[in-house]
Amino acid sequence: IRQGLFREDLYYRIAVINIHLPPLRKRKEDIPLLAEYFLRFYTQKSGKKITGISAQAMKILQSYPWPGNVRQLENTIERAVALETTEIIQPERLPESLRSNDSRPQDHEPFLLPEGPFDLEAFLASVESSLIRQALRQSGGNQVAAAQRLKLTKGSLRHKIQTLQIKV
């Protein structure tokens, strides 16, 4: 208000109700509901047939302190959807920073190759599409800023958006 960036009259109108929302780390019971919501959202958006989150992966999600709050949980689920090749999100699809709270021995590779055949091209397209959508969202839809964030030319980004059929 003092800097003139926010209207004083509007501030006093919305200051009538004070809403206190504790951070996600203090609302562990909300994590399964939020994770399932983001899972449905990103599976629908990506067209993947992922139906749930494994009990072990959910346990990892609930034990993490979430310093980035709900936005970090959302990004984690979006990443897991992009990486998952089965119908259930597995712990291996969660970032190492989350899994390090788990007592299982860790593989030092950033991605673990699943058993059986693996469609590398589909996987890479899914990861690339997810990162481009995140960059576009973080840049408010500005393709020039998103391209800079991804160290791409604007033309290269536009080509990838068309090729990967990303809705902007």
C-alpha angles and dihedrals in degrees: 000000000000092000091049093243095118128042112248095214091052091049092056091048094055095037090073093090120044113203118194114195114180118222118270092254088066093047102056090153089065094057098082092048094048093043092051091047092051090044091056091045096050096039089053091047093048097038092233122145099231110148105182153337121271117247090244093051090048090051089054091049091051094048095052117097095223102216088180091053122209093341090060091049090050092050090047092053092045089053092047091051090050092050101039118103098178132062094259127057106246126205090248089067092060119090118269090243089066097040093050087077086062117090095222118110110265129227109226094220114103091227128031117218109233122229116271129013117351126198100220095178093053090046093051092046090051093050092045091048092049093050092047091050090050092049091049091048092048091049094049092248093306104144094196091055091044091051091050091049090053093041091240132128115253089246092051091050092049090050091051091047089054095042094047091041093233114176112229 
